[in-house]
Each structure stands twice: as structure tokens, then as C-alpha cells.
Amino acid sequence: MPEPELEGLTNFLYEMGLLKRYKRTGWMIAGIDNPESIAEHSFRTAIIGYLLAVMEGADPAKTAALCLFHDTQETRIGDVPSVGKAYVVTAPNPEVTADQVAGFPAEAGQAVRELVEEYEARQSLEARLAKDADKLECLIQAREYQAQGHEDVPPWIETSAAALQSPSARQLADACQQVPPRQWWKAFAESYPKPVKTVGRRSTEDRSSPAPRPDTSKPEEAHRA
């Protein structure tokens, strides 16, 4: 067996794999049968957070890290949708994180705890941008479900947009509500070179040697020859 501290890190990494399987349950209320996973949400949240930090003059790497760890506690407490938060009380995220990293090497455990505590406190610019990224990702996902024909997602779009604080996040939210989710693909498809028709052409292998000429001689002429 590895050293106890490495074993603790390894257990945590296996535990984080649950985020790839646990679903974002709030979307089921909107009629989405197979909604995104928590890991999928966290991935794009980190990308959004990085870009928001660049736009707002904050630390992009720090913001992205805050985004990556903002829902890691849900391996143990699950994803409680907004409709259930008035009835279900869970341990605070920093407490859950402290239990998750209890077997870590000291420096690694402290680093993760500090990230989660900073995100929850919302005192730093990076933490506020990470929260904006969380809300903006929800808005974008709702727009994608809306484009797929789900009609009950406007409340997710409206509440997410209303919660945004930074100017850059609000501008991006406005843009996301105007630009269709599939526009990037349509623009790419229209600019992509059209395939060349090859009807009637022989393959490369066929062109390597001349095609055999058909024998048009009559049987009796061939015999006399």
C-alpha cells in the first residue's frame, strides 16, 4: 500500500469520479430526462471563470481553480435543486471539504480548503467571478436545452441573469440570450470547403495502370488469325 497521505489523495480522486455520474437534478424539473452531470457543469464553469477573470482584470488561474472545486462537495451531499433547499439542510461546503481532504498531505489539504472557503465567502474578486461563472454556465445550458425544444427553462435563464454581478458576466449573458447555441456550427459549416464530386472518375488504384481494352473481335475472326 502507498503512504497514507498518497492513499488519501488517491481516494479523493476516485471520489471525484462520482461527479461524472451524478446529474444536475434541477433540470429534471424542466423535463430533461438525461441532464448534464455535475462534472460537465464544473468544466465549463471553469472555462467561463477563466475568461471572466481576463475580462475583469482578475487572476484567471485562481478563478478557474475556484470554479473547479465549487461543487466537489456534492459527491457526499448530492445536488439539491432550488426547490428542495427550503426543506433540506446540508452541512456547509467547507465542512464537507474538510472531511474529504482529511487524509491529504498537509499543504494540499490546506490549499483545497482555502479555495472552498474563499469561494463561499465571496470576498475576493476571483470568488465573485467564480460565482458569476457558475450562474452564467447555468444560463448557457438552459439556452441549449431551450434550443432542443424544452419549453420550461426560461426561469433558469431569468434567475441566472439576475444574479450576475460583474459587468463582463452581464454582457456575456445578454449576448448568450441573443446568439443561438448552434450559430457557431452553422457558420463553420457554411465556410467549410464543399466536397469535390468524383462521379465517373476511377480510383487512384485504377489510374495507376491503363484500363484493359475490351476484346471486340468475333470468335471466328480470332480463329482464322
Beta strands, then each sheet from edge to edge (+ up, - down):
end
